Amino acid sequence: MAKRKRLTPANPDFLGTDTPATPDTEAPRPEPMPDDLETKGYPLGIARTRNRPASPSRPPIAQVAGEASAAAALSELTEAMRQARSEGRLVQSLKLGDIDLAHLVRDRLMADEADLTTLVDSLRKRGQQTPIEVVDRGEASRPRYGLISGWRRIAALERLSREDARFGQVLALVRAPKNAAEAYVAMVEENEIRVGLSYYERARIAVKSVEQGVYPDLKTALNSLFENVSRAKRSKIKSFTTLVEALDGVLRFPTAIGERLGLDLAKHLGERPDLRGRLRTDLVARPPDSPEAEQAHLADALSQGAVGAESASPTAARQPIEPVAVTPPAPQPDAPKQPRREVRVGDVKTRFDADTGEVHLAGPGVDMRFLVELETWLRRREDRD
């Protein structure tokens, strides 16, 4: 079979032109033929077999379809982000100053210094791993967000922010609780899972939630806040509420009170109404400087109460008592009755009865904090005298 000769483009020097090439006008030279060209089967031209350039423009229908697909994807992503934000599943970075730590009455009274130091070291090395929970109170509120759970993490970040400004932000989930009760449950359950609370702290949050109007009564508060604990444990928490109602505000180390001592205190406080006033007076007058000293003082008060109870036992009451003749006192003329005085200062109403020497205090401002401040003032007044 005869071998075909490879063709090359025509030389313009051999073509008939009106203007012949001169030395001053150099004839164009053919471009070198690429290696990827095939010329044997194309007598009228050459075909490029590799590296074919893409079409300079897309068909209109393809362009419209691509733009519609991109718009749909963006809309879907926007809706997913909006839904995640509204459901509290979107982690946001908030300034520490934008969070109100007192939005709820905290169940944790104090943080163990060793545990807090460990948390600070962990945040410094690894950063925040678990977001806190807050509620958005609206743009008009200052601070805007209220803390639900994560008090220890914020306390640790505040310490670190004094060293490095980058710790002035906290990762948070913005929740939308249906009511205050749901927010309290979230706070309690988060602490129950991460770091257990003392019996006193559990009982105190139940009492405070009733005082704040979150729950109508103590039973409802206990059943709601501690729904997932055993019945026996919930019964012990209920016993500690007696201790909270009697001594909250004057105990300096309430979280250190153990289960046994706390249950004994609750029992005696329920049986001896006078014990509450005596304990409060003693604790305010001589505040202990350590948990051990406070517990020893409470134990001594219980032992004294036990001795008094033995003297008032039925066995002692059955002992014969010798009658004693008593001379009645001479009748005294009736003293003139003194007028009563009533004064209202702010949300506290006072009434003084001169005949009995009694002062009655009533109103929304009369609470446990007011009583503690009043006792402190009376003690200072006595010391000055």
Residue pairs with C-beta under 8 A, 6 or more apart in sequence:
4 40
6 39
6 40
7 39
7 43
8 30
8 33
9 30
11 30
12 21
12 27
12 28
13 21
13 27
19 25
21 27
33 39
33 46
34 48
36 48
36 49
36 50
36 51
37 46
37 47
37 48
37 49
38 46
38 47
38 49
39 46
41 47
58 66
81 90
84 90
85 174
86 176
87 176
88 133
88 173
88 174
88 175
88 176
89 173
90 173
90 174
91 131
91 171
91 172
91 173
92 171
92 172
92 173
92 174
93 169
93 170
93 171
93 172
94 134
94 145
94 169
94 170
94 172
95 168
95 169
95 170
96 154
96 157
96 158
96 161
96 168
96 169
96 170
97 143
97 168
98 143
98 144
98 145
99 132
99 134
99 143
99 145
99 146
99 147
99 154
99 170
99 172
100 137
100 141
100 143
100 145
100 146
100 147
101 147
101 151
101 154
103 135
103 137
103 146
103 147
103 148
104 146
104 147
104 148
104 180
104 183
104 184
104 187
105 205
105 208
105 209
105 212
106 151
106 187
106 205
107 187
107 188
107 191
107 197
107 201
107 202
107 204
107 205
108 151
108 152
108 191
108 197
108 201
109 200
109 201
109 204
109 254
109 255
110 255
111 151
111 152
111 155
115 152
115 195
116 152
116 155
116 156
119 152
119 153
119 156
120 156
120 159
120 160
123 153
123 156
123 157
123 160
123 167
124 160
128 153
128 157
128 170
128 171
130 150
130 153
131 150
131 170
131 171
131 172
131 173
132 147
132 148
132 149
132 150
132 153
132 154
132 170
132 171
132 172
132 173
133 147
133 148
133 149
133 150
133 172
133 173
133 175
133 186
133 190
134 145
134 146
134 147
134 148
134 150
134 172
134 173
134 174
134 175
135 145
135 146
135 148
135 174
135 175
135 176
135 177
135 183
136 144
136 145
136 174
136 176
137 143
137 144
137 145
137 146
138 144
145 172
145 174
147 154
148 175
148 177
148 183
148 186
148 187
148 190
149 186
149 187
149 190
149 191
150 170
150 172
150 190
152 195
153 170
154 170
157 167
157 168
157 170
160 167
161 167
161 168
175 183
175 186
177 183
177 186
180 212
180 214
181 209
181 214
181 215
181 224
184 205
184 209
184 214
184 225
185 224
185 225
185 227
187 205
188 197
188 202
188 205
188 225
188 226
189 228
191 197
192 228
192 229
198 254
198 255
198 256
198 257
199 236
199 237
199 240
199 257
199 259
199 262
200 240
200 243
200 244
200 251
200 254
200 255
200 257
200 262
201 254
201 255
202 225
202 226
202 237
202 240
203 237
203 238
203 239
203 240
203 241
203 243
203 244
204 244
204 248
204 254
205 225
206 218
206 221
206 222
206 225
206 226
206 237
206 241
207 218
207 221
207 241
207 244
207 245
207 248
209 215
209 221
209 225
210 216
210 217
210 218
210 221
211 367
214 221
215 221
215 224
218 238
218 241
222 234
222 237
222 238
223 234
226 233
226 234
226 237
229 237
236 259
236 263
239 262
239 263
239 266
239 267
240 262
240 263
240 266
241 266
242 265
242 266
242 269
242 270
243 257
243 262
243 265
243 266
243 269
246 269
246 276
246 279
246 280
247 254
247 265
247 276
247 279
247 280
247 283
248 254
248 368
249 368
249 369
249 371
249 372
250 279
250 280
250 283
250 284
250 372
250 375
251 257
251 283
251 294
252 283
252 287
252 288
252 294
253 288
253 290
253 291
253 294
253 295
256 291
256 294
256 295
257 265
257 295
257 298
258 295
261 295
261 298
261 299
264 302
265 298
265 302
268 275
268 302
268 305
269 275
269 276
272 305
272 309
275 301
275 305
278 301
279 298
279 301
280 375
281 375
282 297
282 301
283 294
283 297
284 372
284 375
284 376
284 379
285 379
286 297
288 294
288 297
310 316
337 355
338 354
338 355
339 354
340 351
340 352
340 353
340 354
341 351
341 352
341 354
342 349
342 350
342 351
342 352
343 349
343 350
343 351
344 350
344 363
346 365
347 363
347 364
347 365
348 361
348 362
348 363
348 365
348 366
348 370
349 361
349 362
349 363
350 359
350 360
350 361
351 359
351 360
351 362
352 358
352 359
352 360
353 359
353 360
361 370
